[in-house]
Amino acid sequence: MQYRKFWCTLESMKNITTNKFTYIINIKANEIQTINSNKIKTTYTYNFGRTKNIELQINMYSHAIIQVNMTKKYEPYSKFIETDLFKDSIRKVFTIYLLVCNQTLNENDIKLEVFENTKNNQNKVFSEKINIKIYSIINDKLKYKIKEKWEKNEIENLLKITKSNNDFREIALINFLISKNKEYQLERFFSLWMSFNGMYNYLNGFLQKKNIQEAEQITNLQEFLGYPPGRVFKSNSKELASKIKPIIRKYYNGNLTKDELENANYKSLAIKIEETIKNFSDELNVTNENVIKQLKNLTAYTYLLTQLTYNFRCEYFHASKHLSILSLNTDYEIIYFEAINDLLEDFIEKNLHCWFNETKEKEFQGYAQTKNK
């Protein structure tokens, strides 16, 4: 007789009385650290279709485990890996491990164990290393660590999402993780923008108004977050950007964040940008007063975070701006990318995890009710 050697929560014990089989997937980390990682572990619970209380356990810098209690017996047991549940769980565990540990799991070291549960005993009936090819965009440690800690309930809300949901929050997260592994600023920008794009797409999904122009979606995000909802209209965007770029070139020296821009190291940069926007709006020869009003609503932070990044997005995503496979030290475009990438990363890092919080969900709904009136 063989007794179960896997961990078991109270919920699992309840399930065993009604589920005859327990399927356990054990995946080792790519780089196992010498700390006593078994003492640093967290268990998350989620459902997949009619299968309830699937448990995903992260053992820091050691391994991850997925435990599924089911009535179904797969013949042979290895057929379990062909199920949508298995494929979904693999996607989830690799993502969560990367998010929590800043490194990937080892796709070549996955083991499946199956236990048959009776009233008094749990017998191991199958144990085998899985030979399955997994293709991952990120194959090792992240080049840049996740700084913000995700709460357990936020991760469990992430686990509720399936591939078929096409949830913009998950799209934002995956692109953010990809950005953390990019070395070059242009690549980093593409991933960070798509992450940012996913965030405002999710917010605007709560609104009754459909087919909202992207510029308006961005100002909706600013409004929701309590930032001044100003914007630069397309006809003026390129000209204003050409006036702001020399200021960035002069004052930017790395590691730009919202707090530094508003309170500390980059105060002179912020003042110069806001002066330039004001002068530009005063000199603008337009009859539409809303154009001027929107410009004057912009702070240095909202301009850099949303308007200058949107200008770059339009130029480079639409292939209307020249690209090169190399850059010289006199190519200032890299400096501009680095500055806006710093701000985008800082914003996404501090805000994206909240998008998976029930409190934030209520805020989305409240904003939509006000906006839909």
C-alpha positions as CSV (number, residue, x, y, z in Angstrom):
1,M,0.0,0.0,0.0
2,Q,1.4,3.4,-0.9
3,Y,0.2,6.6,0.8
4,R,-0.1,9.9,-0.8
5,K,3.1,12.0,-0.6
6,F,1.7,15.2,-1.9
7,W,0.4,18.3,0.0
8,C,-3.2,18.5,0.8
9,T,-5.4,21.4,1.9
10,L,-8.6,21.1,3.8
11,E,-10.5,21.7,0.6
12,S,-8.6,18.8,-1.1
13,M,-9.5,16.4,1.7
14,K,-13.2,17.2,1.2
15,N,-12.8,16.6,-2.6
16,I,-11.1,13.2,-2.1
17,T,-14.3,11.8,-0.6
18,T,-16.1,12.4,-3.9
19,N,-13.3,12.3,-6.4
20,K,-11.7,8.9,-7.1
21,F,-8.5,10.1,-8.8
22,T,-5.9,12.7,-8.0
23,Y,-3.7,13.9,-10.9
24,I,-0.5,15.7,-9.8
25,I,1.8,17.6,-12.2
26,N,5.2,18.4,-10.7
27,I,7.5,20.8,-12.6
28,K,11.0,21.7,-11.4
29,A,12.4,25.3,-11.7
30,N,15.0,26.1,-14.3
31,E,17.4,27.2,-11.6
32,I,16.9,25.7,-8.1
33,Q,18.3,27.9,-5.3
34,T,19.8,26.5,-2.1
35,I,17.4,28.3,0.2
36,N,14.9,26.1,2.0
37,S,12.3,26.9,-0.7
38,N,9.7,24.4,0.7
39,K,9.1,26.8,3.5
40,I,8.4,29.6,1.1
41,K,5.3,28.3,-0.7
42,T,1.9,29.6,-1.7
43,T,-1.2,27.6,-2.8
44,Y,-3.7,29.1,-5.2
45,T,-7.1,27.6,-6.0
46,Y,-9.2,27.9,-9.2
47,N,-11.8,26.2,-11.3
48,F,-11.7,25.0,-14.9
49,G,-15.1,24.2,-16.4
50,R,-16.8,21.7,-14.2
51,T,-13.6,20.7,-12.5
52,K,-13.5,22.6,-9.2
53,N,-10.8,23.5,-6.7
54,I,-7.7,22.8,-8.8
55,E,-4.7,23.7,-6.6
56,L,-1.6,25.3,-7.9
57,Q,1.3,25.5,-5.5
58,I,4.4,27.6,-6.0
59,N,7.5,26.5,-4.1
60,M,9.8,29.5,-4.4
61,Y,12.9,28.8,-6.5
62,S,12.4,25.1,-6.4
63,H,9.3,23.7,-8.2
64,A,5.6,24.0,-8.9
65,I,2.7,21.6,-8.4
66,I,-0.7,21.3,-9.9
67,Q,-3.2,19.0,-8.2
68,V,-6.5,18.0,-9.8
69,N,-9.1,15.8,-8.1
70,M,-11.5,14.1,-10.5
71,T,-13.9,11.2,-10.8
72,K,-12.6,10.4,-14.3
73,K,-10.0,7.7,-15.0
74,Y,-8.0,8.3,-18.2
75,E,-6.9,5.1,-20.0
76,P,-3.9,5.2,-20.2
77,Y,-3.3,7.7,-17.4
78,S,-0.9,9.6,-19.6
79,K,-3.9,10.7,-21.8
80,F,-4.6,13.3,-19.1
81,I,-1.9,15.5,-20.8
82,E,-4.0,15.7,-23.9
83,T,-6.9,17.4,-22.1
84,D,-7.7,21.1,-22.3
85,L,-7.5,21.2,-18.5
86,F,-3.9,20.1,-18.6
87,K,-2.9,22.5,-21.4
88,D,-4.6,25.4,-19.5
89,S,-2.9,24.4,-16.2
90,I,0.5,24.4,-17.9
91,R,0.0,27.9,-19.4
92,K,-1.1,29.1,-16.0
93,V,1.6,27.6,-13.8
94,F,4.4,28.8,-16.2
95,T,3.0,32.3,-16.1
96,I,2.4,32.4,-12.3
97,Y,5.9,31.0,-11.6
98,L,7.5,33.7,-13.8
99,L,5.4,36.4,-12.2
100,V,6.3,35.3,-8.6
101,C,9.9,34.0,-9.0
102,N,11.1,36.0,-12.0
103,Q,12.3,32.8,-13.7
104,T,10.7,30.1,-15.8
105,L,10.1,26.4,-15.0
106,N,11.9,23.6,-16.7
107,E,9.7,22.4,-19.6
108,N,12.0,19.3,-19.8
109,D,11.4,18.2,-16.2
110,I,7.6,17.6,-15.8
111,K,6.3,14.6,-14.0
112,L,2.8,13.3,-13.8
113,E,1.6,11.2,-10.8
114,V,-1.9,9.7,-10.4
115,F,-3.4,8.4,-7.1
116,E,-6.5,6.3,-6.8
117,N,-8.5,7.3,-3.7
118,T,-10.5,4.9,-1.6
119,K,-12.3,5.5,1.6
120,N,-9.2,4.9,3.8
121,N,-6.3,4.9,1.4
122,Q,-4.6,6.7,-1.5
123,N,-2.6,4.4,-3.8
124,K,-0.2,5.7,-6.4
125,V,-1.2,4.0,-9.7
126,F,1.0,6.0,-12.2
127,S,4.2,8.0,-12.1
128,E,6.1,9.0,-15.2
129,K,8.1,11.9,-16.6
130,I,6.1,13.7,-19.4
131,N,7.7,14.0,-22.8
132,I,5.9,17.0,-24.2
133,K,7.3,19.9,-26.3
134,I,6.6,23.3,-24.9
135,Y,7.4,26.5,-26.8
136,S,8.0,29.5,-24.6
137,I,8.7,33.1,-25.5
138,I,10.7,33.4,-22.3
139,N,13.1,30.5,-21.6
140,D,15.1,31.6,-18.6
141,K,15.3,34.4,-15.9
142,L,13.7,37.7,-16.6
143,K,16.4,40.3,-17.5
144,Y,14.5,42.9,-15.3
145,K,12.7,41.7,-12.2
146,I,9.0,42.2,-11.3
147,K,9.2,44.8,-8.5
148,E,5.6,44.9,-7.4
149,K,4.2,42.1,-5.2
150,W,1.0,40.5,-6.5
151,E,-1.5,39.7,-3.8
152,K,-2.9,36.1,-3.6
153,N,-6.5,37.2,-4.5
154,E,-5.1,39.0,-7.6
155,I,-3.3,35.9,-8.8
156,E,-6.4,33.8,-8.1
157,N,-8.5,36.2,-10.2
158,L,-5.9,35.8,-13.0
159,L,-6.2,32.1,-12.7
160,K,-10.0,32.3,-13.4
161,I,-9.2,33.5,-16.9
162,T,-9.1,30.9,-19.7
163,K,-7.6,31.3,-23.2
164,S,-11.1,31.5,-24.7
165,N,-11.9,34.6,-22.6
166,N,-9.5,36.8,-24.5
167,D,-9.3,38.9,-21.4
168,F,-7.4,42.2,-22.1
169,R,-5.8,42.1,-18.6
170,E,-4.1,38.8,-19.4
171,I,-2.9,40.2,-22.7
172,A,-1.5,43.2,-20.8
173,L,0.3,40.9,-18.4
174,I,1.8,38.7,-21.0
175,N,3.2,41.6,-22.9
176,F,4.5,43.2,-19.7
177,L,6.4,40.0,-18.9
178,I,7.8,39.9,-22.4
179,S,9.0,43.5,-22.0
180,K,10.9,42.5,-18.9
181,N,13.0,40.2,-21.0
182,K,13.8,42.7,-23.8
183,E,17.3,44.2,-24.0
184,Y,16.8,46.8,-26.7
185,Q,14.6,49.9,-26.2
186,L,12.6,49.6,-29.4
187,E,11.6,46.0,-28.6
188,R,10.9,47.0,-25.0
189,F,8.6,49.8,-26.2
190,F,6.6,47.5,-28.5
191,S,5.8,45.1,-25.6
192,L,5.2,47.9,-23.1
193,W,2.8,49.7,-25.4
194,M,0.8,46.5,-26.1
195,S,0.6,46.0,-22.3
196,F,-0.6,49.6,-21.8
197,N,-3.0,49.1,-24.7
198,G,-4.5,46.0,-23.0
199,M,-5.1,48.0,-19.8
200,Y,-7.1,50.8,-21.5
201,N,-8.9,48.3,-23.7
202,Y,-10.1,46.5,-20.6
203,L,-11.4,49.7,-19.0
204,N,-13.2,50.8,-22.1
205,G,-14.9,47.4,-22.4
206,F,-17.1,48.4,-19.5
207,L,-18.6,51.3,-21.5
208,Q,-21.8,51.1,-23.6
209,K,-20.2,53.2,-26.3
210,K,-18.5,51.0,-28.8
211,N,-15.8,51.7,-31.5
212,I,-14.2,54.4,-29.3
213,Q,-11.3,56.0,-31.0
214,E,-8.0,55.0,-29.5
215,A,-7.1,58.6,-28.4
216,E,-10.4,58.8,-26.6
217,Q,-9.8,55.4,-24.9
218,I,-6.5,56.8,-23.6
219,T,-8.1,60.0,-22.2
220,N,-10.8,57.7,-20.6
221,L,-7.9,55.9,-18.8
222,Q,-6.5,59.2,-17.6
223,E,-9.9,60.3,-16.3
224,F,-10.5,57.0,-14.6
225,L,-7.1,57.3,-12.7
226,G,-7.8,60.9,-11.7
227,Y,-5.1,62.3,-14.1
228,P,-6.0,65.5,-16.1
229,P,-7.8,64.2,-19.2
230,G,-5.9,66.4,-21.6
231,R,-4.7,65.3,-25.0
232,V,-2.8,66.4,-28.1
233,F,-4.8,66.2,-31.3
234,K,-3.2,64.4,-34.2
235,S,-2.6,67.5,-36.3
236,N,-0.4,69.0,-33.6
237,S,1.2,65.9,-32.2
238,K,4.3,65.7,-34.3
239,E,5.1,69.4,-34.0
240,L,4.8,69.4,-30.2
241,A,6.8,66.2,-29.9
242,S,9.6,67.9,-31.9
243,K,9.7,70.6,-29.2
244,I,9.7,68.2,-26.3
245,K,12.3,65.8,-27.5
246,P,15.3,68.3,-27.1
247,I,14.2,68.8,-23.5
248,I,14.2,65.1,-22.8
249,R,17.7,64.9,-24.4
250,K,19.0,67.6,-22.1
251,Y,17.5,66.5,-18.8
252,Y,16.9,62.8,-18.9
253,N,19.6,60.6,-17.2
254,G,17.9,57.3,-16.6
255,N,15.4,55.7,-14.2
256,L,12.5,58.1,-14.8
257,T,9.4,57.4,-12.7
258,K,6.2,59.3,-11.9
259,D,7.3,60.2,-8.4
260,E,10.7,61.4,-9.6
261,L,9.1,63.5,-12.3
262,E,6.6,65.1,-9.9
263,N,8.5,65.4,-6.7
264,A,12.3,65.0,-7.0
265,N,15.0,64.4,-9.5
266,Y,13.2,65.4,-12.7
267,K,11.4,68.5,-11.5
268,S,13.3,70.7,-14.0
269,L,12.4,68.4,-16.8
270,A,8.7,68.6,-15.7
271,I,8.8,72.4,-15.5
272,K,10.4,72.7,-19.0
273,I,7.9,70.3,-20.6
274,E,4.9,72.1,-19.0
275,E,6.2,75.5,-20.1
276,T,6.7,74.3,-23.6
277,I,3.2,72.9,-23.8
278,K,1.7,76.2,-22.5
279,N,3.8,78.3,-25.0
280,F,2.8,75.9,-27.8
281,S,-0.9,76.2,-26.9
282,D,-0.7,80.0,-26.6
283,E,0.9,80.3,-30.0
284,L,-1.4,77.8,-31.8
285,N,-3.5,79.3,-34.5
286,V,-6.8,77.3,-34.2
287,T,-10.4,78.3,-33.8
288,N,-11.4,75.2,-31.9
289,E,-11.1,76.2,-28.2
290,N,-11.3,72.6,-27.2
291,V,-7.9,71.9,-28.8
292,I,-6.3,74.6,-26.6
293,K,-8.2,73.5,-23.5
294,Q,-7.1,69.9,-23.9
295,L,-3.5,70.9,-24.4
296,K,-3.5,73.1,-21.3
297,N,-4.9,70.2,-19.2
298,L,-1.8,68.2,-19.8
299,T,0.9,67.8,-17.1
300,A,4.4,66.7,-17.9
301,Y,3.6,63.2,-16.7
302,T,0.4,62.7,-18.7
303,Y,2.0,64.1,-21.8
304,L,5.0,61.8,-21.6
305,L,3.0,58.7,-20.4
306,T,0.1,58.9,-22.9
307,Q,0.6,61.5,-25.6
308,L,4.3,61.2,-26.6
309,T,4.1,57.4,-26.3
310,Y,1.0,57.5,-28.5
311,N,2.9,59.6,-31.0
312,F,5.7,57.0,-31.1
313,R,3.2,54.2,-31.4
314,C,1.6,55.8,-34.4
315,E,5.0,56.4,-36.1
316,Y,6.6,53.0,-35.5
317,F,3.6,50.7,-35.4
318,H,2.3,52.1,-38.8
319,A,5.8,51.8,-40.2
320,S,5.9,55.5,-41.1
321,K,9.2,56.1,-39.2
322,H,12.6,55.0,-40.3
323,L,14.2,52.0,-38.5
324,S,17.8,50.8,-38.4
325,I,19.4,47.6,-37.2
326,L,22.0,49.7,-35.4
327,S,22.3,53.0,-33.6
328,L,25.1,55.4,-33.0
329,N,25.7,57.3,-29.8
330,T,24.4,60.4,-31.5
331,D,21.1,58.7,-32.3
332,Y,18.9,60.4,-29.7
333,E,15.8,58.4,-30.5
334,I,17.1,55.7,-28.1
335,I,17.1,58.3,-25.3
336,Y,13.5,59.2,-26.0
337,F,12.5,55.5,-26.0
338,E,14.3,54.8,-22.8
339,A,12.6,57.7,-21.0
340,I,9.1,56.8,-22.1
341,N,9.8,53.1,-21.5
342,D,10.8,54.0,-17.9
343,L,7.5,55.7,-17.4
344,L,5.4,53.0,-19.1
345,E,7.1,50.3,-17.1
346,D,6.7,52.2,-13.8
347,F,3.0,52.8,-14.5
348,I,2.2,49.2,-15.6
349,E,4.2,47.8,-12.7
350,K,2.3,49.8,-10.1
351,N,-1.2,49.5,-11.6
352,L,-1.6,46.3,-13.6
353,H,-1.9,43.9,-10.6
354,C,-4.7,46.1,-9.2
355,W,-6.7,45.4,-12.4
356,F,-7.2,41.9,-11.1
357,N,-8.5,43.1,-7.7
358,E,-12.2,42.9,-6.9
359,T,-12.1,46.5,-5.5
360,K,-10.8,47.8,-8.8
361,E,-13.5,45.8,-10.6
362,K,-16.1,47.8,-8.7
363,E,-14.3,51.0,-9.6
364,F,-14.5,50.1,-13.3
365,Q,-18.2,49.5,-13.0
366,G,-18.7,52.7,-11.1
367,Y,-16.8,54.7,-13.7
368,A,-18.8,53.0,-16.5
369,Q,-22.2,53.9,-14.8
370,T,-21.1,57.5,-14.6
371,K,-19.8,57.6,-18.1
372,N,-22.8,55.7,-19.6
373,K,-25.4,58.2,-18.3
